[in-house]
Amino acid sequence: MPASVPHRPRAEQAPPAVASPSVLRADRVHDGERLGGPGWIALAEGRVVAVGSGDPPRTHGPVHDLGDALLAPGCVDVHCHGGGGHAVESGPDAARAAAAAHARAGTTTVVASLVTDEVDALVAQLTALAPLRAEGVLAGVHLEGPWLSPRHRGAHRAASLRAPAPDDVARLVEAGAGSLAMVTLAPELPGALDAVRTLRAAGVLVAIGHTDASYEVTRAAIEAGARMATHLHNACRPAHHREPGPAVALLEDPRVGIETIVDGVHLHPATVRRVAREAGERWILVSDAMAAAGCGDGDFSLGPLRVRVHDGVARVVGADGAAGAIAGSTATVAGSVRSAVAAGVDLDAALRAATAAPADALGLPDVGRLRVGSRADAVVFGPELEVRGVLRHGTWVKAAAPAAAD
């Protein structure tokens, strides 16, 4: 863990927690691209209007000095099924509550992920969630299924899996009403490559995951327009020295964003380090969180499936009551940054994977970075990378603003 920097004197009294700060200053600032020393950002009307290193000028208004904190962009989660006890497929109110729970934990931009279900049910879910993008609650919706491999379905109901028929693809794109941001599919399924082209033409990011595809079929899907790997190494054909499989094809193509779930459960630390190194600036941290994120152990739902969380690990409950496949995570993206650093990844890379990289993958130019014109979304981390405060649209999310330096 990086050594903390000694407290600095406070520049001015911090504003009330309910107000937007004019200027935030911290001993360390990560702008989404790189980690630097003391720096500051000036805010107005929910936007960043100035940035700088060292101490801020007084011309931008009152200064909230965060002392030894690390100031970073708000985290961007492109794969989130729920949180705070709420599953996004349950409807707009549940999705709002889940997004709010993740915001309190440092994620200021969320894509709601829907698990495999019948097409009619997914159409209804998409239709219900679509308005939340215009409201600014969600950055879009992600369909993780139903076009997945039965061999690598993970926590997806087998009876609802299917190949991507053109009519189903068209229905779901139409139901999304411009809010369908991403679709995960298995490219070896009949009609999948045509679906990739159709979705790409509709402006939807296509991800490869839950797949038994060969290296060659994965390459063909990338050439057809797929540009994302869904939770690499989880729920996909493993690599073999004579059959590299999808993971190798996805990692070696510089056009493909690489999602990973770094929660201490889904991947070995050595795998995390290797993916971070090989993917570089394409590496993306996702929570893949289900409703239990931010809650204790207990029983929850993930789409049509029952899930039981024990010791923080979510697993599908079988018909006999036994725990089965891992069912998403109970993590947050900020927590994944801590886990990545604990696994031996450089803090600079972990923060970029939680901010600028996912924003770039989804084509969101005003989030994921602290620069002039960007949305005033920020996370205040303490010396142990604990979340001290969260700013969303220029307003503190938590009940109180983080304490100013003594």
C-alpha positions, 0 to 999 in steps of 0.5 A: 500500500502506498505510504501516506503523505503528512497532513497539510494545513487547511486552506479554508473552512470546508463548505457544508456537506449539502453544498457543492465544493468550489475547489477540492485539493488533495496530497495525491490526485489521479486524473484517470490517466496517471497518479500525481502529487498534490493537486486540485480541481475547481467545480461549478454547476456539476462540472470540472472547470479547472485543474492544477498541481500544487496549491490552488489559486484563491480565484476559484472560490473556497478550498476544501483541503482533503489533506493526505487523501487521494482524489480520483475520478468517480468509478465507472462500472460497466457490469453491475446486476444490483446492490444494497439488496436490490436487483436491477431487473426488478424495475426502475425503483430497484435499479435506482436504489442499487445505483445509489448503493454503489454511488455511496461506495464510490461508483458514480457511473453504472451500467445495469446488467440483466441476466438470461431470461425469456426474451419477452421478460428481457424486453419488459425489463429493458423497456422499464429501465430505458428511461433511467439513462435519460434521467442520468441514473444509469449509463445504459443497460447490458444484456448478459444473455440469453445468447450464451453457451450452455457449457459455460453458463455460470449463473444463468438459467439453462432453459432460457439460453438460445441462439440469437435469432434476428427477430429477437435481436431486433426486438431487444434493440428496439426495446432498449430505445437507445439505452442498450449499451452492451450485449454479451454473447457466445460467438460460436452459436448459430447466427452469432456473427450476424448478431454481432454485426447487427448490434454493432450497426445499432451502436451497441458494444458487443462483448464476448463471454460465457463462451466455448468458442475456439481461438479462430471463432473468437477472432472472427467475432472481433473482426465482425465488430466485438470489442469487449471481453466479459469477465475474462477467464471466468465462464469461458473455455480455458486456454490450452497450448494447442487450442488457445481459446477465447481468452488469448484471442481477446487479450492479444487484440488491441481493439478489445477491452478486457473486463475482470472481476477482482474480488479475491474469489474469481481470479488468482492474484497471479492471473490478475497481475498477468491480465493487468500487464498484458491488457495494459490500458485496455484493462477494466475492473468490473464489480459483476455485483448482484443484489448482495453487494453492500449487504451481509450474508443471506438469500438473494435473487439473480434474475430467475435464480436463487442465490445464497451468500456465505462469507461474502461469496454468492452462489446459485442455490440448486433444487436440492438446496446445495450451493452451486456456481458462483453467482456474480460478486458482492464487490464494488469497483472501489473495493476491486481497486483495493483487491487489485493493489493487494494482488500486486498491481500498481495503484496507477493501473488499478485506478485507470482500470476503474475510471478512464478505461471503462469510460473509454470502452463505452464511449463516455467522454465526460466521466472517468477523468478529472479534466476541464469539462468532465462531470464533477464525479470524484472519489476521496480515498484514504491512505488504505484506499478506503472510501472517505467521500464521494462526489456525484454531479458536484454534490456529496453523495454521503451524509457528510463531506470528508473532513478537511485537513487539520 
